[in-house]
Amino acid sequence: MIVGRWFIEERWDLGKLVTFIPNKKLPIYSWFYFKEGFSRDFVHMMLDIFKTSKDSKIIDPFVGSGTTLLACKERGIDCVGVDIAPLAVFVSQTKTADYDIEKLKENARKLFQEKFEKPDLSQVSQYVKKFFAKPSLEDIIFFRERIRMIEDPAVKNFFTLALMNAAMKVSYAYKDGAVLKVVEKPVPPFRKFFKRIIKKMIKDLKKMSFKPCSIEVYLGDARKMDFLEDEEFDVVVTSPPYLNKIEYTKVYRIEYELFFEKIKIDPVRSYIGLNPKNVVDYFPELNLPEAAKAYFHDMKIVLEEIWRVLRVGGRVAMVVAGGVFPDRVVDSDILLAELAEDLGFRVDRIIGVNKRVATTKRVIKIGEARESILLLTKL
Ligand SMILES: C[S@@+](CC[C@H](N)C(=O)[O-])C[C@H]1O[C@@H](n2cnc3c(N)ncnc32)[C@H](O)[C@@H]1O
C-alpha cells in the first residue's frame, strides 16, 4: 500500500504479535497482565531481523511490563529498560531478577505459618475499599505488611507481585478501556488463591532458562535519558504510548494505592504528549488536533534521545498506532517516519500489522487506524 511517498508493507498476519495476548500463556512473561504490551515473539523476531548477538546491547525506553528485557535475558543479551511509571519499573525488575528458588520456598512457608491478625484498614482509601470484599482486603493488607518485613529486596518484590496479582484477581475491578469499574462477583478464599499464585510463579522460574547477561531497569523519562551514555546501544525495541490512547496511571490506581502509597504520580510527566510547554507544530500543513501536535512534539524529543544513545548503524523497531480523532485518523507511522528522517535516520520499512475502522458516532467511516512497526537505522 502506498500512502503519500511511503510504502507500507501489509502484514496483517503479524497483528497478534504486537499484542500481549501470546504472553498470557508464557511462564514469567505472564506475571503481570499488561494490556498495552507486545509479545515475546515480537521481540525475538526483531532480535533476529537485526542479527543481534551476545555482544549486542539493547534498550527499550518504554519498557512497560519488561517483555524486551525478558526476551534478551533468554538469549543472554545485555538490555536496559526505562519507564516513567514506577509500577512498570517494579514489574520489569521483578520479572527479570535472578532468584534462589529454595529461598522463595522457605519464605513462602514462613509467610503462611504466620497467624492472621486483623490489620488496620483506616489508611486504605474509600476508593480502593469499593473494589474489595472486606475479608479479602484484610488478608491483602495483612500479607502486605508481612512481606514488607522481608529483607532481601528481590524476594520482597517477588511476593509483592504475587500479592498484587492475587489482590487484583479477587477484586471487583473491571478494566473497561481507560476506566475502572466495580463489578461485584463471588470471590475465592484469598489465602488459598494467593498460595496457588506463588506456587505457579515458582514453577514458572523452573520452566524458563536464562543465559548470563546484564539487565538494568531505570525509572526515568524517555525524553531525557541523561543516565545513559552516548552511542551505548546497538538496537532499540520499543512501543511508546499511542497517540490519543489509554491513560496509564488511572487504570492502575488500585495497584498504586495499595502497593506504592508513597508515590504521588504526576500526570503531566506520565505520558508522551500531555501538556508539554511551547509545543512546536512539526506539521503545520496538516492542521493537526492540539493533542497530536503535542504528541509529535514529545516524540521528536524521544527520537533525538534514541539517536543519541544509539551507535552509528544502530537499528530501531518501534510499534506505533494511528490516533483516532472525531474528524479524522492521524497516521502516526508516517509522521514519525518523517520526524525520524529529519533527524538523519533511514526509514527501512513500515510494516502495517493491524487496522481498525474508525467511525464517528459509530456510523460514518472516517478512516482506518493502522498499527505499524517502524524499522529505522541510524546513519
Ligand atoms: C505501550 S507501553 C509499552 C509496553 C511494552 N512494550 C510491553 O510490552 O510491556 C508504553 C509505556 O511507556 C511508559 N511511558 C509513558 N511515558 C513515558 C516517558 N515519558 N518515558 C518513559 N516511559 C514512558 C508507560 O508507563 C508505559 O509503560
The ligand as a MOL file (V3000), in Angstrom:
LIG
                    3D

  0  0  0     0  0            999 V3000
M  V30 BEGIN CTAB
M  V30 COUNTS 27 29 0 0 0
M  V30 BEGIN ATOM
M  V30 1 C 2.7980 0.8630 25.0970 0
M  V30 2 S 3.5250 0.7730 26.7050 0 CHG=1
M  V30 3 C 4.9290 -0.2400 26.4370 0
M  V30 4 C 4.6280 -1.6940 26.5290 0
M  V30 5 C 5.8170 -2.6090 26.4070 0
M  V30 6 N 6.2960 -2.6540 25.0410 0
M  V30 7 C 5.4230 -4.0030 26.8760 0
M  V30 8 O 5.4030 -4.9200 26.0510 0
M  V30 9 O 5.1050 -4.1650 28.0450 0 CHG=-1
M  V30 10 C 4.1990 2.3650 26.9410 0
M  V30 11 C 4.9550 2.5480 28.2380 0
M  V30 12 O 5.5610 3.8310 28.1950 0
M  V30 13 C 5.5920 4.3620 29.5070 0
M  V30 14 N 5.8080 5.8110 29.3850 0
M  V30 15 C 4.9300 6.8100 29.1580 0
M  V30 16 N 5.5470 7.9920 29.0590 0
M  V30 17 C 6.8740 7.7460 29.2170 0
M  V30 18 C 8.0450 8.5550 29.2150 0
M  V30 19 N 7.9740 9.8610 29.0120 0
M  V30 20 N 9.2330 7.9390 29.4030 0
M  V30 21 C 9.3380 6.6250 29.6050 0
M  V30 22 N 8.2630 5.8070 29.6540 0
M  V30 23 C 7.0390 6.3560 29.4470 0
M  V30 24 C 4.2870 3.9370 30.1150 0
M  V30 25 O 4.3950 3.9490 31.5260 0
M  V30 26 C 4.1340 2.5180 29.5210 0
M  V30 27 O 4.6690 1.5570 30.3890 0
M  V30 END ATOM
M  V30 BEGIN BOND
M  V30 1 1 1 2
M  V30 2 1 2 3
M  V30 3 1 2 10
M  V30 4 1 3 4
M  V30 5 1 4 5
M  V30 6 1 5 6
M  V30 7 1 5 7
M  V30 8 2 7 8
M  V30 9 1 7 9
M  V30 10 1 10 11
M  V30 11 1 11 12
M  V30 12 1 11 26
M  V30 13 1 12 13
M  V30 14 1 13 14
M  V30 15 1 13 24
M  V30 16 1 14 15
M  V30 17 1 14 23
M  V30 18 2 15 16
M  V30 19 1 16 17
M  V30 20 1 17 18
M  V30 21 2 17 23
M  V30 22 1 18 19
M  V30 23 2 18 20
M  V30 24 1 20 21
M  V30 25 2 21 22
M  V30 26 1 22 23
M  V30 27 1 24 25
M  V30 28 1 24 26
M  V30 29 1 26 27
M  V30 END BOND
M  V30 END CTAB
M  END
